[in-house]
Structures are given as structure tokens and as C-alpha cells.
Amino acid sequence: MDIQNHYYGHSAVLAAHAGLPRPRHIAGLLQHGWTAVSPVAAHFADFPKVGTDPRQRRLLVWSHACRGWSPAHEDRETTPVGAPVLYLEQLLRARGWRPTERIGPVFVPFHGTRLVRVTGAHADLARHIAKVDGPSTVCLHHEDMTDPEITTAWREAGHTLVTAGRRDDPHFLLRIMHLVGNASRVSSNRLSTAVLYAAAVGTPAAVWGDPLTFGAQSSSAVDELRATWPEFHTADPADGSRPEDGAAADAAATALARRELGAQHLLDPAGLRRVLGWGRTPSVGPGLQYYAASPLAKAAMVLGLTRRSAASTQAMSAGSANPLLWLRHPLAALPKPLPRGLPTPVATEEPLDA
């Protein structure tokens, strides 16, 4: 019922797992990334009535076993379905796919959003990564590719730059899986979705290096990430070395990542179609919400006709309550045609050159 349901190729992967040739409109809202806080606050704030009657529209989250939030503390019911990346993993492994180390080290810099930028000494971080891991494949967020300061910093340090594409590209997740599934190690300077993806498929994953500055967040936010999810952090944030217990540490990180991503909640094709509202024939209601009601609801938020909760404002804008942030990209929330389905059989895809 909203464009976020189709971010990063998630709906395309779910359609492939459900046995459909292409995605449909979802009867509810689908979590579109791992979050250290509640996805209800971070992803679903523009739609405060969705989930009040799960029989009509559901709040579809990845997991009910996360350390950062509890469904018992929410005022709306959530339905755990598992992360789309785990459905993609199932599709790939059924065809004999296995992780390798042929790409070598991969680094995924923590990125900003169209609303909030990451600032700091990118050049220093890039040189630090080159010193510890050597020249690496660096996967930049699509919007960071438009910043010459960022791209120059990483290129001049000797790294190879790639990107998984725009967030509305249905092949996005195929490219991410290619990277995390063929890396000798995946690292980032902050705990983020890519780190969990890597650990979940058994690739060594770690968080280290300068976390840089994100919006109005204080350094305590980084400290809290480290304290809550120590399995993903190296002993010395500046060193980046592997922990002494090696494989045991990797196994602990994999088990945690799979809980955070909801491996225990994965559904079979019939169950997935049921919770997504994908019956034998497409339903009209979610389509009307997608093209009309959803954009109007977001416009009401921007214009101040409705308001987000304090928790949602904190989660969505890194502590900044400035309403002008939401006017920087006034067309970004407009619906687009449904994405195409994935090629069959489903396979990973080389990332795009940055």
C-alpha cells in the first residue's frame, strides 16, 4: 500500500518465493531495513492507523526476536515474516548457491538518507580501511555516489567502488547478495543492514573504524549499538582485527543475525501469500491505497495536518525535528508502477560500477 514495500527489491524477492511472476500491492506495510529501534516508529510513522485492524492491513516486520525493540511495547500489532534477504537465500541455495571468498574484503560505509547526511573525514576513513584490509571493494549508497568528496576519498585510497543501485531497483538485493556472499569479510563503520546480511549467510562481518556523524545523533548512539550488539563489533574499533576466537565469534554473529532478520519466522509460499494479501486474484484495496491514500497521508504529515510521535521523529530523522527536511524531495513519495518480477531462475547479480 506504499512505495516502501517495494524498496530494495523486497517485493520482487517475495513474489519469486511466493511463486508469482511479479510483485503485487501488499495489504499493509513491510519493514524495509534492519533498524536498531522499533520499525513501527522508524518505518511506519506516516500511517498511524495501519495495523490497528490486522485483518485489513498488517504491519509486517522481520522479527519478534530483536534486541533493540519488543512487539509487546507497541500500540499496534505486528506480524513477523522474516527479512526478504532470507527468502532470497532459500531460492539461491535451492539451486546450489554457496558463499565464496573470491571478491576479497568488502566495506560498506554507513550512509545517510535523502533527509540526513553523514558527515566527517571520509578520506581518513578510506585510508584507514586500506591500511587494515588492503584495497577493498567499497559499496556506496546510490546517493553517496553523487557526492564528489565521498567518491574521490575512496578512489584515491585505492578502493574499487560499486553500488547496488537505486532503492527502487528490483535487482538491488540480488547485487547485495552477490557482494556479501562472495566476500572474505564484510565490514562497516556502523552496524547496519549489510553487516547483518553478511553474517546471516556465514560471511565474517565486523563493525570498526570512524563511525562519522549522522544528523543530530550524539556519540552515545554509537556506544549503545556497540553495547547492545557486541557480537558484530571488533574488540578495538580502530584496529579492525579479527577476534581471537575466530570461527566461534563468526558462528555467534551468524546466529544473532539470523534472529534479528527473522529466520525463525519464514513462511512457506502459501503462508507468505496469505499475510501479504496476495490471493488468487489481485485485490483492489491495496492498489487504491498505494496510488491515492498513501501519498495523501504523507502530504498531510509534511503540511502539519497530522503529526508523528516524538519517538517516530527521533527514529526517522536522527534527532532533527526540522519539518523543512521533508520538503527537500517533495516528489520522492509519489508512487511508481509496480516493479517487474525477477528473472527466473533467480540468481545473484554483479553490482554496478560506481
C-alpha positions as CSV (number, residue, x, y, z in Angstrom):
1,M,0.0,0.0,0.0
2,D,3.1,2.2,0.0
3,I,6.3,2.6,-2.1
4,Q,8.4,1.5,0.8
5,N,7.0,-2.0,0.3
6,H,9.0,-2.2,-2.9
7,Y,12.3,-0.8,-1.8
8,Y,15.5,-2.7,-2.5
9,G,13.7,-5.4,-4.5
10,H,12.0,-6.8,-1.4
11,S,8.6,-7.3,-3.0
12,A,10.2,-8.8,-6.1
13,V,12.0,-11.4,-4.0
14,L,8.8,-12.2,-2.0
15,A,6.9,-12.6,-5.2
16,A,9.5,-15.0,-6.6
17,H,9.3,-17.1,-3.4
18,A,5.5,-17.0,-3.4
19,G,5.5,-18.4,-7.0
20,L,4.2,-15.2,-8.6
21,P,5.8,-13.7,-11.8
22,R,5.9,-10.2,-10.4
23,P,5.0,-8.3,-7.2
24,R,1.6,-7.1,-6.3
25,H,0.4,-4.4,-3.9
26,I,0.8,-5.5,-0.3
27,A,-2.1,-5.3,2.1
28,G,-0.1,-3.4,4.7
29,L,3.4,-2.1,5.3
30,L,6.6,-4.1,5.0
31,Q,9.7,-3.3,7.0
32,H,12.4,-2.2,4.5
33,G,15.7,-2.4,6.5
34,W,17.2,-3.5,9.8
35,T,16.8,-0.9,12.5
36,A,18.2,-0.6,16.0
37,V,14.9,0.8,17.2
38,S,11.3,-0.2,16.6
39,P,10.4,-0.4,12.9
40,V,6.9,0.8,13.9
41,A,8.5,4.1,14.8
42,A,11.2,4.2,12.2
43,H,9.3,2.9,9.1
44,F,5.6,3.1,9.7
45,A,5.1,6.5,11.4
46,D,3.3,8.1,8.4
47,F,0.5,5.6,8.7
48,P,-0.6,5.5,12.4
49,K,-3.9,3.6,11.6
50,V,-2.3,0.7,9.7
51,G,-2.1,-2.3,12.0
52,T,-5.0,-1.3,14.2
53,D,-7.0,-4.0,12.4
54,P,-4.6,-6.6,11.1
55,R,-7.4,-8.4,9.3
56,Q,-7.4,-5.5,6.9
57,R,-3.8,-4.2,6.8
58,R,-0.8,-5.6,8.6
59,L,2.4,-4.2,9.9
60,L,4.9,-6.7,8.5
61,V,8.2,-6.8,10.5
62,W,11.2,-9.0,10.0
63,S,11.5,-10.4,13.5
64,H,10.0,-10.5,17.0
65,A,13.3,-11.6,18.5
66,C,15.3,-8.3,18.1
67,R,17.4,-6.9,20.9
68,G,16.5,-3.3,20.1
69,W,12.7,-3.4,20.4
70,S,9.9,-5.5,21.7
71,P,6.5,-6.0,19.9
72,A,4.9,-6.1,23.4
73,H,5.7,-2.4,23.8
74,E,4.0,-1.3,20.6
75,D,0.4,0.1,20.4
76,R,-0.2,-1.8,17.2
77,E,0.0,-5.4,16.3
78,T,2.9,-6.5,14.2
79,T,3.3,-9.7,12.1
80,P,6.8,-11.2,11.8
81,V,7.5,-12.7,8.3
82,G,11.4,-12.7,8.1
83,A,13.6,-10.5,6.0
84,P,13.3,-10.8,2.2
85,V,17.1,-11.5,2.0
86,L,16.5,-14.8,3.8
87,Y,13.8,-15.8,1.2
88,L,16.4,-14.9,-1.5
89,E,18.9,-17.1,0.3
90,Q,16.4,-20.0,0.2
91,L,15.8,-19.5,-3.5
92,L,19.6,-19.4,-4.2
93,R,20.6,-22.4,-2.0
94,A,17.9,-24.5,-3.6
95,R,19.8,-24.1,-6.9
96,G,23.2,-24.9,-5.3
97,W,24.4,-21.4,-4.5
98,R,27.1,-21.3,-1.8
99,P,29.2,-18.4,-0.4
100,T,32.8,-17.9,-1.6
101,E,35.6,-15.5,-0.8
102,R,36.5,-14.6,-4.3
103,I,35.9,-10.9,-4.1
104,G,38.1,-10.4,-1.0
105,P,37.3,-7.7,1.6
106,V,34.1,-5.6,1.1
107,F,33.5,-2.4,3.0
108,V,30.0,-0.8,3.1
109,P,30.3,2.8,4.5
110,F,27.5,3.9,6.7
111,H,25.3,6.1,4.5
112,G,22.9,8.9,5.1
113,T,19.5,9.4,3.6
114,R,17.9,11.9,1.3
115,L,16.9,13.8,4.5
116,V,20.0,13.4,6.7
117,R,23.7,13.4,5.6
118,V,26.6,11.5,7.1
119,T,29.5,14.0,7.6
120,G,33.1,13.6,8.7
121,A,36.5,12.7,7.4
122,H,35.7,10.3,4.6
123,A,39.3,10.4,3.3
124,D,40.7,9.4,6.7
125,L,38.3,6.5,7.0
126,A,39.1,5.3,3.4
127,R,42.9,5.3,4.1
128,H,42.3,3.5,7.4
129,I,40.3,0.7,5.6
130,A,43.1,0.4,3.0
131,K,45.7,0.1,5.8
132,V,43.9,-2.6,7.7
133,D,42.2,-4.7,4.9
134,G,44.1,-3.5,1.9
135,P,42.4,-2.2,-1.3
136,S,38.8,-3.3,-1.0
137,T,35.5,-3.4,-2.9
138,V,33.5,-0.5,-1.4
139,C,29.8,-0.5,-1.9
140,L,28.4,3.1,-1.9
141,H,24.8,4.1,-1.4
142,H,23.4,5.4,-4.6
143,E,23.0,8.9,-3.2
144,D,26.6,9.0,-1.9
145,M,27.8,8.4,-5.5
146,T,26.6,11.9,-6.3
147,D,29.0,13.4,-3.8
148,P,32.4,14.0,-5.3
149,E,34.0,14.4,-1.9
150,I,32.9,10.9,-0.9
151,T,33.8,9.2,-4.2
152,T,37.2,10.9,-4.5
153,A,38.1,9.9,-0.9
154,W,37.5,6.2,-1.5
155,R,39.1,6.1,-5.0
156,E,42.2,7.9,-4.0
157,A,42.7,5.4,-1.2
158,G,42.9,2.6,-3.8
159,H,39.5,1.1,-3.4
160,T,37.1,-0.2,-6.1
161,L,33.7,1.5,-6.0
162,V,30.5,-0.3,-6.7
163,T,26.8,0.3,-5.9
164,A,23.8,-1.9,-5.6
165,G,21.6,0.7,-7.4
166,R,18.7,2.8,-6.5
167,R,16.4,1.7,-3.8
168,D,13.5,1.3,-6.3
169,D,15.6,-1.1,-8.4
170,P,14.1,-4.7,-8.1
171,H,17.6,-6.2,-8.6
172,F,19.1,-4.3,-5.6
173,L,19.0,-7.3,-3.3
174,L,20.5,-9.6,-5.9
175,R,23.6,-7.4,-6.1
176,I,23.9,-7.1,-2.3
177,M,23.8,-10.9,-2.0
178,H,26.5,-11.1,-4.7
179,L,28.7,-8.9,-2.6
180,V,28.1,-10.4,0.9
181,G,28.1,-13.9,-0.4
182,N,31.4,-13.6,-2.2
183,A,33.4,-11.5,0.3
184,S,36.2,-12.7,2.6
185,R,34.9,-10.3,5.1
186,V,32.2,-7.5,5.1
187,S,32.8,-4.5,7.3
188,S,31.2,-1.2,8.0
189,N,31.9,1.7,10.3
190,R,28.4,1.4,11.9
191,L,26.2,-1.6,12.5
192,S,23.8,-1.6,9.6
193,T,21.7,-3.9,7.4
194,A,24.5,-5.1,5.2
195,V,26.6,-6.3,8.2
196,L,23.6,-8.5,9.3
197,Y,23.1,-9.8,5.8
198,A,26.7,-10.9,5.6
199,A,26.7,-12.6,9.0
200,A,23.4,-14.3,8.3
201,V,24.8,-16.2,5.3
202,G,28.0,-17.1,7.2
203,T,30.4,-14.4,5.9
204,P,32.7,-12.9,8.6
205,A,31.3,-9.5,9.4
206,A,32.5,-6.7,11.6
207,V,32.0,-3.1,12.6
208,W,35.0,-0.9,13.0
209,G,36.5,2.5,12.0
210,D,35.4,6.0,12.5
211,P,31.5,6.0,12.7
212,L,31.4,9.5,11.3
213,T,28.5,11.8,12.2
214,F,24.9,11.2,11.3
215,G,22.5,14.1,11.6
216,A,22.0,15.3,15.1
217,Q,22.9,11.9,16.7
218,S,25.2,12.0,19.7
219,S,28.2,9.7,20.2
220,S,26.0,7.8,22.8
221,A,24.0,6.3,19.9
222,V,27.2,4.5,18.6
223,D,28.1,3.4,22.1
224,E,24.6,1.9,22.5
225,L,24.9,-0.1,19.3
226,R,28.2,-1.5,20.5
227,A,26.9,-2.4,23.9
228,T,23.7,-4.0,22.6
229,W,25.2,-6.0,19.7
230,P,28.9,-6.7,20.8
231,E,29.0,-9.8,18.5
232,F,29.3,-7.6,15.4
233,H,32.0,-5.2,16.8
234,T,35.7,-5.8,16.9
235,A,37.4,-5.5,20.3
236,D,39.2,-2.3,19.2
237,P,37.0,-0.1,16.9
238,A,40.2,1.5,15.4
239,D,42.0,-1.8,14.8
240,G,39.6,-3.8,12.8
241,S,41.4,-7.1,13.5
242,R,39.5,-10.4,13.7
243,P,38.6,-11.6,17.2
244,E,40.9,-14.2,18.7
245,D,38.1,-16.8,18.9
246,G,37.7,-16.6,15.1
247,A,35.2,-19.1,13.9
248,A,33.4,-19.2,17.2
249,A,32.8,-15.5,17.0
250,D,31.6,-15.8,13.5
251,A,29.1,-18.5,14.5
252,A,27.7,-16.3,17.3
253,A,27.3,-13.4,14.9
254,T,25.6,-15.6,12.4
255,A,23.1,-17.0,15.0
256,L,22.4,-13.4,16.2
257,A,22.0,-12.0,12.7
258,R,19.5,-14.7,11.7
259,R,17.4,-14.0,14.8
260,E,17.5,-10.3,14.1
261,L,16.4,-10.9,10.5
262,G,13.7,-13.4,11.5
263,A,14.9,-16.7,10.2
264,Q,12.5,-18.4,12.7
265,H,9.5,-16.6,11.1
266,L,10.0,-17.5,7.5
267,L,6.8,-18.7,5.8
268,D,6.1,-21.2,3.0
269,P,4.8,-19.8,-0.3
270,A,1.1,-20.2,0.7
271,G,1.6,-18.6,4.1
272,L,3.5,-15.7,2.6
273,R,0.8,-15.1,0.0
274,R,-1.8,-15.1,2.8
275,V,-0.1,-12.5,5.1
276,L,0.8,-10.2,2.1
277,G,-2.9,-10.3,0.9
278,W,-1.9,-11.9,-2.4
279,G,-4.9,-14.1,-3.1
280,R,-5.8,-15.8,-6.4
281,T,-6.8,-12.5,-7.9
282,P,-5.2,-9.1,-7.1
283,S,-7.2,-7.0,-4.5
284,V,-8.3,-3.5,-5.5
285,G,-8.0,-2.0,-2.0
286,P,-4.2,-2.1,-1.6
287,G,-3.8,-0.6,-5.1
288,L,-6.1,2.3,-4.3
289,Q,-4.2,2.9,-1.1
290,Y,-0.9,2.8,-3.0
291,Y,-1.8,5.3,-5.7
292,A,-4.1,7.7,-3.7
293,A,-4.4,7.3,0.1
294,S,-0.7,6.7,0.9
295,P,0.6,9.9,-0.9
296,L,-2.1,11.9,0.7
297,A,-1.2,10.6,4.2
298,K,2.4,11.6,3.6
299,A,1.4,15.0,2.4
300,A,-0.6,15.6,5.5
301,M,2.4,14.9,7.6
302,V,4.6,17.3,5.6
303,L,2.0,20.0,5.8
304,G,1.5,19.5,9.5
305,L,-2.1,18.4,9.3
306,T,-1.1,15.3,11.2
307,R,1.9,14.7,13.4
308,R,4.4,12.0,14.1
309,S,5.0,10.9,17.6
310,A,8.2,12.1,19.4
311,A,9.6,8.5,19.1
312,S,9.0,8.5,15.4
313,T,10.5,11.9,14.8
314,Q,13.6,10.7,16.7
315,A,13.9,7.5,14.8
316,M,13.3,8.8,11.4
317,S,15.4,12.0,11.3
318,A,18.3,11.3,13.6
319,G,17.1,13.7,16.2
320,S,16.2,16.6,14.0
321,A,12.6,17.8,14.1
322,N,13.0,20.4,11.4
323,P,9.9,20.0,9.1
324,L,11.9,21.5,6.2
325,L,13.8,18.3,5.9
326,W,10.7,16.6,4.5
327,L,10.4,19.3,1.7
328,R,13.8,18.7,0.2
329,H,12.5,15.9,-2.0
330,P,8.7,16.6,-2.4
331,L,8.3,14.1,-5.2
332,A,10.1,11.2,-3.6
333,A,7.0,9.8,-2.0
334,L,4.9,9.7,-5.2
335,P,4.0,6.1,-6.3
336,K,5.5,4.5,-9.3
337,P,4.4,1.5,-11.3
338,L,4.9,-1.8,-9.6
339,P,8.4,-3.2,-10.2
340,R,9.0,-6.1,-12.6
341,G,9.5,-9.6,-11.3
342,L,12.9,-11.1,-11.1
343,P,14.5,-13.2,-13.9
344,T,14.0,-16.9,-13.5
345,P,15.7,-18.9,-12.2
346,V,16.7,-16.4,-9.6
347,A,20.5,-15.7,-9.4
348,T,22.8,-13.1,-7.9
349,E,24.0,-10.2,-10.0
350,E,27.2,-8.3,-10.3
351,P,27.0,-4.8,-8.6
352,L,27.0,-1.7,-10.8
353,D,30.2,0.3,-11.2
354,A,30.2,3.5,-9.2
